[in-house]
Amino acid sequence: MRAVYGPNFETDYCSYVEATDTVPDIFATCETFCGAGRIPVPLAVPTFGINHADMDQICLGNGQADDSLFGAYDPDLMVRCKIGYDALEILKSRAADAVMTVSVMKRQQLTFRAQMLDSMEETIRQVSSVEFTKWLMGFKNSEKIGKYTERLEALLADILQSGDARQKLIDAMGAIEASVSRLSLALNEKVPILRDYVESCGRPALAVSTMNDYLLDVCNQNTNACMDDVEAQHVGCCCGSLPATGFFDIPADTSGRRLTTQINLGMDVCFEAAARAKTDVDQLTAELKASSAGSQLLSNFDATMEKQYPTWSGGCAERRRLQEVSVGGSALSEVSEGASAPGGQLRELQDSPLLSCSPPTSATVQTSEVMKVAFSADTEKDYCGDLTTSTGEANSTAQKMTTVGLAEQCSQFCGEEAVPLLVGSIDFGFNQSAMDSVCINSNIVTTDSDRVTQCHEDAESMIAVDVKMSAFITAMNEVELAKIAYETAVAAR
């Protein structure tokens, strides 16, 4: 433990030196020595001085817990407090990683959906072309569904099982799992350290420099005795630190320069996560805006978040704590339960139906679950190409049905979150067996209700992660606010 001399120590008596002739000047010198964010403690004033032993009594006491301003000096405690503070910052960093991966995954989800919609639009465009129809007509009826399926696989390759878009989404979800696992491991390791940090580091403690400087001899108030003489009358300074706010040692700056106010904010989880995710999010956002489907999805997403969380556009740190929300109407809703046969806007074409059929109650292939067929309102009315449709608005003019119109019916049946697969067009169609070869356990889609149920449960888990992560971040933000309040209260004294 060392005492150091200030720049005006040997110049003259305190009251005869401009830099030390007032209490504010003494305090400013002390602030510089201690550093911003610490507690400067002037010992004596320009008109009254004390010796080294008196200063030590104030700053160090006699080694007892409560006989000095800061209690007994405990260097081991300061080391533990540093370890505790670092543990908190590590948890913040792990939490920022988790938030980052969730942000990127949500953008990747939107990007995948946009690519899906773009692929389906291109599929419908090609399927409805004269060239495609003529190409398909060149095959036998028994060969057409196979050729049609091959073309679908080629057009949808990027979003199917081996597609690049699908793999990017899987990688994004895998990144969440990895980041949450790292956070969980860090919590298991660091929480006991944090408990000690909370219990032991809440009160101010004597602060020293890395060279163990603890006391500044500012100036000689009276007499010609050195500070350690019993008759000495000097003005000194020692410092307190606030371990709970991340300040530990002192700079021991003896220059006397005035300091500006400093608050140790530590890491802000939300803004750190946003910074880490920025490159990926910006790139994915640019990809979304490059297509009309992506732009619409992005706009809808932002509008939904703005409605649910009014401070959404104000930035991460201003958002409200995430609340439990219903997942109805999302990808978690069963298509089989929510699907309704489209065609309510289609006009009646003829008095007597073209067909009189009953919807099949089972698939044409062996399945482990019951699979049923639904009829649209126009299934039995007329040939597809002879149907008409309207916008549903008053005085609207009926339009002849197109392959695009059939695709819209398919999308309505599947729902917004599903991948609509149109099998056929206004120019060609297939029977149930052929359609089942595309829709049930094909290279395009698999049929596994247990897997779907598991995916629903996993999606519910993702919502739970969102909720708990938001609560965790809120708690950390509250810690930061409490630290600032504590620093402010100490400084005010």
Steps between C-alpha positions, in 0.01 A plus 500: 500500500662825389435869542592727208568871474281744309641759255476781759631310799832693526396827330366692800235477767160396366337838542780670303473282192220582254434133421442414870381817672130408506301190593370455141861507377598235752201291396590532131855377567354212697257413220785480251698270729203267557362499146148543367240275655688464831435675830759774571550563873689823578686474830516846662462844338728793408452650849539180702733204450565155653789253499543163331376299799178699517446451127551124538253491785237647271582291193633176649399494867666237714410209281155451650186475291333823617772722637574694180310675224511197270543218750804274513697495177460158338695449175361148462146638509584741220628209290177308565297805404691531173431133428131554581474805276670311216255213553210741454654639180555146369133421559405818316720400208345152487153655519589742219607203287169326568297811414710548187435146376124536561495829305688346208279189503182709482638684198605167350146369550360797308761452228412131467131580473572767239710255298220244535244745367731610219562136404128426501431808288759386246355148511150627424634723223669206330220250559243739352707566187409359160851359467467293817158369401627396157807338658286298742259397224788320331496229766261213564236558768675251729827696463365851546489508881858379520619766257294763678655397834850516354436854380360599840808359674726701271304822549478457880850359550621793712226462762477120507684259728842548340455863401732784593220720637379221728854428620556865590186495712611178670843652566336809652292283734810298588678822592224576752539158659877547527477853645234405756711198602800727553286736707368210707852372569614851595205538739583172672860609539460868581187519719685386818765767428227760451344409835830580673528818292155617608551412864856630541551789257215735581679749722780745411853376563841662518648513151868479412694521175664207324821613675321499837486881523219582743570850637582835338692770692337802335683782677653618828246702695734619780839430663806371321449139610458213254169322492610205718618730780264508796495882484429511126201691368440390143201471271459154346258288305395135486240334282207269518384276218159355421564134417133443424521755219816364340758741643784339695848655492599863447727671243697682775537799266695772682482759220208691649307519169124537535290202391171466319219292643507132408246223556598137451205359305652162421349311209144572387367162391245629250727744321790252504274233347383747234861589418602134470197414285520811280699354209281191465173685562590774249588242237179302554294818504651602166411157359141541624466845347626369165169322436139614528412197714792567734418869530140418588604240759744743658240776509244265658753380756595853606136606515414201720790568736415870513142415594600248765788709634442874441867581569624250239633770266673680787767234534573194706570668831165683499279200428265359753547165665376224273165365611352155447313506171259266330641320201161452333498583132873442466698205370402316819138474389404167350417538132265205522300673773507854361476426128182592323403424145557813288270626235251713690559782253445286194184558301236236429556385142217265424184368657603134502848392614746340262587229754340326793779366720575444866829614653727195555543419867841338467818521299586267213826401671565344840534763776524477879234769545161579352532716188190658349424698184311831508292635211492866411165670437561456127643149482181356349374805311693507175835447334776713653548702183129581481471634855490872568599699802439853628676730743205483737451877478165658409436521125823311428527327164542124489838387370582171334685261728875473443773277639600793721145504636523129578831566675333768713235247604780261593668771710176578681452132581856454630522823697761776507772300675482185282651420161217478242568234236272529200468162328357567154375808316197615301648310202576164662405309812569178689311242700534448876761229468724723291450793738579277800832407339596868520343591833569191714855385578651629177833666431319830551320439830492231767199388702570468872244629749724414797773716353255785444386473862862507616566806285203673661638422845845622397345822370325546834841456663638778280227731628590399857865580428396843368295571812765385748780671310306826505443469876870422550608805298251718687655386829847588371381841387357556847842413646662763278245763603554413866875540453454846347265601778752377758787691339285814483401472865860453613622788284230727640634446850 
